[in-house]
Amino acid sequence: MSEGFDETFAKLREDDRAALIAFVTAGDPAVDATGAVLDALVEGGADIIELGMPFTDPMADGPSIQEANLRSLEAGITTADIFAIAKEFRSRHADVPLVLMGYANPMVRRGAQWFADRCAEAGVDGVICVDIPAEEDGALGPALRDAGIDVIRLATPTTDEARLRAVLEGASGFLYYVSVAGITGKQQAAQASIANAVSALKAKTDLPVAVGFGVRTPEQAADIARVADGVVVGSAIVELVGEHGAGAPEPVRDYVASLSDAIRSARNG
């Protein structure tokens, strides 16, 4: 498996802080502008990057990311473009783990082995496929693992103990806890329920546990960072890209820096 996540989370443990995991959609606001947005995420202090693969039917995503998918698709994004963006990112940021996140169709339509090989060539560290459940791991998981790519799984508030065993089987990199039973966007779970869920998950796995869905403010990020190994922020960043277009890098950098500062100080005192 990729060493990127192990090294990143090991360093974060030494620093006694959680990871800031930032999501943006590939090709938004334009194919040739995504790289500058990714650079802004890193400059702002993101520790891990999730690059969304645009899809026509993003069933787990709320309006903000749906609109970003449409903007990207209308601009003509291709799978080849996504891998080119990933490869160029890797050439500029050798030590920042990169995750491709998306849906099964773009990942398997040319074959799982083809997709896994392209991920390896582009320097991708991990993949989150929203709509291939753990029980259907054979559709993509073996090819990714053979290529040294981490298969990052999702757990939710409705994942019971029996299902969690299936989710954890073959999972690596980190475990992504979806804190609300719904789509991405403005909903956020109560802090007590997040803390309880993270504690229960960590009792079942040695994987780092990152929490996402509904995180928008530095205060929310800090609260989660006190109990989790990572904080995932997506919709709020995507909204800035949608609002500012080609001028997005600066406001994205500033916003991510506010999250990073909050997370870095969350466990002090």
N, C-alpha and C positions, 0 to 999 in steps of 0.2 A: 504494500500500500504506500501511498504518498507519505513522505516524511514531513511535509509542510505543516500539517495540522499538529502532529506530535511536537514538533519543535516550537511552534507558535504557542500552544497551550502550556508547554513546559516553561517557557519564558514568562508567560503571564502568571503562572503559579508563583514563580520566583518574585515577581513584582506585586503579588497579592492583588490582582485585579482581574476583572472579566474582559473578554474580547468584545470589541465592537465589530459587528458583522453588518455590512452595508450592502443593500440590494439596489441595482438599477437594471433597466431593460436595455438589452443590446439594440442598437440602431435608433435610440431615442436620445436627443431630438433628431439626429441624422446619423447615418452609418459612419461618416467621417468625423462626427463630433463626439462619438461615444468615448473615445480614448481620453479626451480632455476631461470628461466627467469622471471617468475611472481614476485618472491622476488626482483629481480634486478630492475624491474619497480618501485616497492614501495620504495626501498632504494634510487633510483634516484630521487624520488619526485613526482611520479604519484599519483593523487588524486582519480582517478576512473580507473578501469581496464575493458577493453573489451576483452573477451576470445572468439575467433572465433571457430565455430563448423565446422570442415572440411566437404566439400561437393564436389561431383564430377563435378558439373556444377555451379561454383560461378559466376553468370552472372554479378554482379555489381563490380567484382574485377578485377584489372589489373594483369599483369604478375607476380609481386612479390608475391602477396597473392595467386594467382592461383598455383604457384610453391610450396608455403608453404602447401597448401591444399594437393597437390599430395605427397609431402614428408611425411606428416602425415598419409595419407591414405595408402601409401606404407609401412609405419612402423606398420600398423595394428591398428590404433586408433579405438576405439568403443565409442558409446554413453555412455556406462557405465564408460569408462576411463575418458571421459570429466567431468562427474559428480563427479568422484573420485578426479580429479584434482581440481575442484571447491570446494569440501568439504574440502580438505586438505588446500587449500588457505585460506578458511574462518577460519579454526582452527588457522592459523598463523597470520592472519590480520583481526581481528574482526571488525574493523571500516572502512575498505576500501571497498566502494561499488563495486560489481562485476556484470558485464553485460555479458550474453551470446548473441553473435551475429552470425546470420547465416541465413539459408534458411528453407523453410517450411517442406521439406521432412523429415529431421531428427527430426523435432520438433513434427510432427503430425502423423507420421506413426504408432505409438503405441497408438495414441489417445491424444487429447489435455490435458485431465485430468491427464493421466500418466506423460506427460512431465511437467505439472505444479507442480505436487506432487514431482517429482524428483528435480525440481528447488528449491522448498521450503526446502526439506530435505538437499540439498547441500549448502544452504545459499546464493543462487543467489538473487540479488536485482532487476534486471531488464532484459528484453529480447528485442532484436531488431531482428525482422524477416523481411528480406529484401523484400521477394516476396509474402507476404500476405498484400494486400492493405487495407487501412482503411475501404473500403466498404465491405470487407470480414472479418471483425473483429471477427465475430462469430466463425470462424474456430479455434481460439486460445485465443483471448483476454479475454472472460469471465472466462475461466478456470484459466488463469494467475492471473487475478484480484481477483478471489475468493481465490487464494492461497497466496495473499498478494504480488504478483510480479508486478512490474511496467512494463507497455507496453510502450516502447520508440519508438516514431514514427519519420519518416524521412520527411523532407521538402526539396524541391529542387528549383533551379531558375525558373523552369516551373510550380511550384505550385501556381495556381491563388487563388484569395480570396475565391471563392466558394469551391474549393477542400481543401483549408486550414481548413475550418470549419470541414470537414470530418476527416482530419488528426488529428485535435486537440480533436475531440470527443473521449473520453476514453483514451487519452494519459496521461502519468504521468512520473515522474522521471525527465526527461529533454527532450527538443526537439532537434533532431540532424539535423542541416542544412547542406545538401550536397552542397558544394559551387560551384561545376561544374556539368554541364550536361554531365556526362560520367562516366567512371570506375575509381576505385582507382588508384593512381600512382603519376605521376609527374605533371599533370596539376594543376594549381592553378588559382583561380579567382582573378581579380584585387581587391585591398584592398577597393577601393571606393564602388564597387558593394557588397562586403561582408558587409561593414558598413551599406549601405542602406538596404540590405536584413534583417540584424539583427534588425535594427530599426523598420522595417515594421512588422516583426514577433513579436517583444516584445510589439508592440501596440495591438496585437491580443491575447496574452496569458501571463499568469503570470509564466509559466514554464521557467526555465533557458534555454537559447539557446546556444548550443555548435556547433562549426563549424569544419568540417573536409573535407577530400579529398584534397590531394596535399600539405599538410603542411610538410615541411622537415627541415627547418633551424630554429635556435633560433630566428632569425630576423622575419621570417614569423610568428612564434608562438607568438612573442611579439606584432606584429601588430594586429593580431586577438584578442589577450587577452585584448587589449585596448577597444574593442567594444563588445565582446561576453562574455558569462558567462563560456564558456569552449572551449578548443582547443583540437581537436582529432588528434592524430598522429598514423598511422598504418603502411603503406608500408615501410617507412624508417626504422622502428624498425624490421619489418619482414625481410628486406634485411640483416640487421646485423645478425639476427639469421641464415639466410641461408648462409651467408659468414663464420661465425665463428663456427657454429654447437655447440658442447658441450661446447666450450669455449666462448659462446655468453654472459653469464651473465655480465662479466666485461665491455665489450664495450657497451652493452645495458645500463647498469647502468650509465656509463659516458655520453652517448648520451642523455639519459633521464634527467640527472642532468643539462646538458646544456640548454635543453628546459625549465626545471623547473625554473632555475635561471632567464632566460629571461622573463618568464611569471610573476614571482614574482616581478620583477623590472619594468614591462611594464608600470604600471600606476603611477610610481613615477615621480613627476615633471610634 
